[in-house]
Amino acid sequence: MRCRRRHGQRGRSPKPIHIRWTPRPEVDGGLSVEPVIVELAEVEALRLVDMDGLSQEEAGDLLGVSRGTVWRLVQSGRGKLIQALVENRRILLEG
């Protein structure tokens, strides 16, 4: 369990967050495990939606694909990035 502190004087104190998983440091940095391959289309969709704050429909217009395709790219990219963080794996970009 991790305790948090509130910033400032107003409001209630935040509830503690129960963390059930902690990363295990690897001696070789996870380099012996296969890397996670993230496609450039997934990175671009993540950049437009998560970094630039565009809606999936706006991102789809810029990418020239449907909103559903943007949703699929974002979900796939997020999953791969989380897998790389949790499993301590390298990330390779593939075009």
N, C-alpha and C positions, 0 to 999 in steps of 0.2 A: 504494500500500500504506500502510495506517495502522497505526502501532504502538500497542499498548495497554499499560497498566501494571496490575500486580496491586495490590490493596488489602490491606495487612497483610503478615505475614511468612510465612504458610504457603502451600503449594501451588506448582505450577509456574507459570511465566510464561505468560500467554495467547498463543496463536498470533496472528500478524498477520492482519488482515482485508484481502483484496484487493478494493478498490473499483474497479469498472470504469466507473462513470458518475459524473459530477459535475454539479451543476446549473449552468446558465448564467443569470446574472442578466439579466433583461429590463429595458430602459429604462422601458417603460410598465407594468411589473409584471404583464404578461400580461393586461391588461384588454381588449385588442383581440380576444382569442381568446374563443370561446364558453365560458361557465362550465360547470362540471360540476354537474348537477342531482341532488341526493340527496333521496330521498323520506323523509318523516318516519317511516314504518314501518321503513326501513333504519336510521335514526338510533336509534330506540327499540330495535331488535333489537341493534344494536352496543352501546348503553348497557347493556342487561341482561346480555349475554354477556361483553363485553370489560371494561366498567367495573365492573359489579356482581359479576361472576364467577359468574353463574348458568349452569347447563347449558342446552343448547338445548331440552331437554324442559321444564325449569322455566320458561324464557322463553316457550315456546310455550303453556304453561298460563296464564301471565299475559296474553299477547297474545290468547289465544283462537284460536290457529292450531296446525297440526301442527309437529312437530319439523323436518320437511323444509322447511316454509315458512320457519321461523326460519333454517335453514342457508342457504337461498337468499337471504334478506334480508341476512344477515351477509356472505356472499361478495360479493354485489352491492355493498353499502355499502363494504366494504374495498377492492374494486377501484376504485370511483369516487374514494375518498379518496386512494389511491395515485396514480391518474391525475392528480388535481388537484395533488398535491405534485410529481410528476415533470415535468409539463408546465407548471407555474407558472400554474395556472388558478384562477379564483375558484370558490368553492363556494356554490351556492344551495340552500336548503332548500325543498322543494315539498310541500305537504300534500295 
